[in-house]
C-alpha cells in the first residue's frame, strides 16, 4: 500500500512541475514505486507495464512540457483501465487524479499562451 501511495504522489507532483528535467526524474521514480507495488500484489503484467513506462519516461526528454502532460494523460487513462480491471481501487483513483490534473495543467497552459498572443 505504501508503494502505491508513493507512486501516486510522485506522479501527481511530476505533472504539476514546471521544470521538465525535474518532472521526468520524479516521474521515473514514480514508475519504480509502481513496479514495486505491482510485484507486491502479484500483478506481474502490471510490473512489466511499469518497467516499460519507466523506459518510456527516459524517452520523453522533450523540450515541450505539454508533450509530457499529454503523456501523463494517456498513461492515466490506460493504466487506470488496467488497474480497474484488477480491482486496485487506490491506483484507479490515482490515475483518475493524474488525468484530471493533466487536463487542468494543459488547459491552464493553453490559457496562458492565449494571454500572451
C-alpha angles and dihedrals in degrees: 000000000000092000092052089052091048091047091050095047096045092047092051091047091050093054093049095051120104099204111080099210095051090045092055093046091052091044089054090052088050090055090053092050090049091050091053090048091050092052091050092055091043092244095144094167088053090049090054090049090050091051089049089049089051090055090045090053090059087051091057097076089133126148093230116081090196089067089054091049091049088050088052090051094051091044090051093052097044097042091042089058091047094050091043088058090051093044094239093149099178092056090046089055090048092052092047089051090048091052093049093048092046091051091047094049091046090051092045091050092049090051091050090050091052091053091055094051 
